[in-house]
């Protein structure tokens, strides 16, 4: 009976996420971020879990199929040679390091995909082929022929003008894989070492699960569209007031608060229309401060009409 495979499980999760994205309208920036894509300002604001969840999100079927094809062959090989715990550890650490480099070099660009983690597997196998005596000699020649051209082609292609390839993730994952492949034994472990790797593998799964829980319970991107709608409607009302145009009931009905800040903005506006307090100048000042915070949080994703 075939044993359970984490490689296949990861591939299935990736497919389920992209199918979900397609059902909600396709891989728009909003949908990619909603399902866990990486975006520098959101991570800086505390959504650390996107460094993990972004590894499971893909920007279309071609992107997914290319990555999953590579993961199927490389993942099965690594999982069979090293065991599931080491595979999960290398995959996870390489993907996170790749995303950390993306955070530095592609801060204002949304980023998704498993390529950093996959390049980590490539780096692991390449380093083990060259530097470890316990790597199976029967497949060393195959590794040379397959891995080196793959690395050279993908990294070179990523630097070509007009490509959307995230070479920071590739290089970060690949470098991490090289380092891990140099020191991690290829042979199976027993006793205390096996328990240690099992514990590390379990910790990887817990962190991954916690990342998706964080995404589901504290996902700021869910409020992106309501934020845009509220900002545009509030802006229009203020514009009418400044020009002494009438503010209709339908104008006010378009103001739909979604948190305490937006409730206060709307209440202050209603108070001004009814009692003349607070002053229009103060309302404008509070709104301008709110808008600046919103633009900083969603840098590169949001523009407010007026």
N, C-alpha and C positions, 0 to 999 in steps of 0.2 A: 504494500500500500504506500502511495507517495506521501511523503511527509509534508507538513504545513510549510509554506514558503512566504516569507515576509516580502520578498521581491514582488510576487504576484499580488499580494495584499496592497502594497503601495501603488502598483499600477492600477488596480481596481478603484482605489480611492481617487486617484487622479482622473480617471474616466468619469466617475460619479460626479465629481466637482464640475468638470467641463460640461457634462450633460445638464446639470442644474443651471449653469450659467447660460447655456443655449436656450433653455426653457424660459428664462427670464429676459430674453431679448438679445443674447449673444455677448461676445467678449468686449463690451464697452469698458471704458476706464472705470466707470462707476461700478459695474458688475464685477470686474476683476478685483477691485479694492474691497468690495462688499464680501467677497469670498476669501479674502486674506492676502491679496497682492501687497507687495512692498511699495512704500512711498515714504521718502525721507522725513518730511515734516510730521507725518502721523506717528512714525516711530519715535521721533524726538519728543513728541508730546506724551509719550508713555506707552504706545501700542507696540511694545517689544516683541509680542507674539508674532508679528508679521514677518520677522526674520525666519520663523519656522514655517508658518502657514503658506508663505509665498512659494515654497518648494513644491506645493501640491496644486498650484493654479497655473493654467496655461491659456495663452491668447489665441486659441483656435485649434482646429483639428490637425493641421499640418504640424504646428508646434508640438502638440501633444504626441502625435504618432511618431515623429522623429525621436523625441526624447524617450518615449516608452519602448521603442524598438531597441535603442541603445541600452536602456535600463534592463530590459528582459535578458539580454545576453550577458551583459557585464554583471548585473545583480545576481543572476543564477550562478554564474561562475564564482563570484566572490563569496556568496553564501555557502556554496558547496565546499570551497577551499578553506574558508576561515570560520564558518559557523555563523548562525543568525545574529548572535550578540555583537560580534565584531563587524559584521556587515552593517547592522543598524547604526553602530557607533560611527563608523567611517562615513557612511552616507549622511548622517545627521550633522556631524561636525563640519564636514566639507561644505555642505549646503549652507550652514549658518555662517561660516567664515566667508564664503563667496558673497552672501547677502550683506555681510558687514562691509566688505569692500565696495559693494554697490551703494551702500549707504553713504560712503565717502565720495565716490566718483560719479554717482548718478543720483545725487540727493533729491533733485526736483523732477526726476523721471520715474513714473510708475514702472515696476519691474516684477515679472513673474517667471516661473519655470523651475524645472528640476536640474537644469544643466550644470549648475555649480556642484551639486551633489554627485551627478554622474561623472563629471570631470574628476571628482575626488576618487571615485572608483578606478578611473583610468590611471590616475597618479599612483594609487595604491599598487595596482598590478605592475605598472612600469618600474616603480622603485623596487618592488619585491623581485622582479625579474632580474634586475641588475645587481642588487645589493644583498639579497638574502639567499643563503645556501639551502634553506629548507623549501624554497619554491620548486614545484615539480619541474624537472628538467625536460620532461616530454612535451610541455607546452610553451617552453621559453621562446622557441623560434617563432611560434604563432603569435606570441605577444609582441615581439619585435615588429613583425610584418603588419599587424593590425593597429597597434596602439600609437606608434610613433607617427605614421602618416595622418591618423585621425586627429591627434593633438595639433600637428603643424597646420593642417588644412583649416581646422575650425578656428584656431586663434588668428591665423593670417586673414581668414575671411572676415572675422569680426572687426579687424582694423580697416577694412575697405570702406571707402566713402559710400554713404547711403544705406548701409546695413543697420538693422535695429538690434544687433547681437550685443549682449552685455558681457564684454570681455573681462570686466572686473570680477563677475561671478565665476567665469571660466577659470581665470588665473588664480583666484582665491581658492576655489575648490581643488584645482589641480595641484597647487603648491601644498595645500593641506594633505591631500592624498599622498604626495611624494614623501612628505615628512612621516606620516603614519605608516606608510608602506615600508619605510626603512627600518622601523623599530618594532612593529607588531609581528609576532611570530605567525607563520602561515599554518603550522601544524595545530591540530586541535589541542586544547588545554584540558587538564584534569585536576581534580582536587580543589585547592584554594584558588588557583588561577581561573579555573572554570567558573567558580562561584563569583569571583570578582567581575569577570566579563559578563556574566548573567545579570549581575547587579547594575552594571553600567548600561547594558542593553535595556533593562527594565526602566532605568532612569530616563533614557531617551524616549521611550514610549510614554512615560508619565508626562514629560515636558511637552511632547507633541500633543497629547490629549489636552493638557492644560492650556496650550496655545490656542487650540480651537475653541475651548470653553471661554477663554478670554475674548476671542473674536466674537463669539455669540452673545456675550453678556456686556461687553464694553466696546462696541464697535462704532466709533465716531462717524465712519463713512455712511452709516445708515441715515444720519441726519443731514447728509450733504444736500440732497434735493429739497427737503423742507427748509434748510437754511437759505438756499438760493431763492426759493419761493417767498419766504418771509422777508428777506432783504429787499427783493425787488418791489414787493407790495408796500413795505414800510417807506422805502425810498420815494415811491410815487406819491404817497400821502403827504410826506414832508414837502415834496416839490409843489404840490397843490397849495399847501398852507403858506409856503413862502411867496407864492404868486397870488395869494388871496382867491384862489379858485375854490369852489365848494368841495367838501369832502363828503361823498355819498355813503349811504349804508353799505352798498355793494363794495366800495373801497375798503371799508373796515372789515367786512366779512372775509376778504381775502387774506387778512392777517391771522394766520393760524400758529399760535405759539407752540413750541415743542419742548421747552425747558424753562427753568426759572428766570433766566436772563431775558428770554423773549417775552415771557409773561409780564415781566416788569416794564419792558419797553412798551408793550401794548397798553398796559394799565396807565402808565404815565401819559401816553398819547390820548387815551379816553378821558383822563382827568383834565388834561389841557383843553380838550374840546368842550368839556362840560363846565369847568370852573376857571379855566385860564391859568392853572398851576399844574405842574411846574412850568417855567417859561419855555417858549419855543427854542430859545437859545440853549437851554440846559438839555432839552430833549435831543436837539441836534448833536450836542456834544457827547451825550451818552451813546447815541446811535453811531457816531463816528468812531468812538472808542471800541464799540462792539464789532463794527465792520473791520477795523484794523486787526483785531484779535482773530476774526474769522479768516481774513486774507492770509494771516501768518500761519494759521493752522492748516489751511487748504491751499497753500502756496502752489501756484501752477495749475490748480484745478477749478478755481472759482473766480468768476468775474461778476461784478454787481452792476446792473443797469440802473440808470437814473434818467 
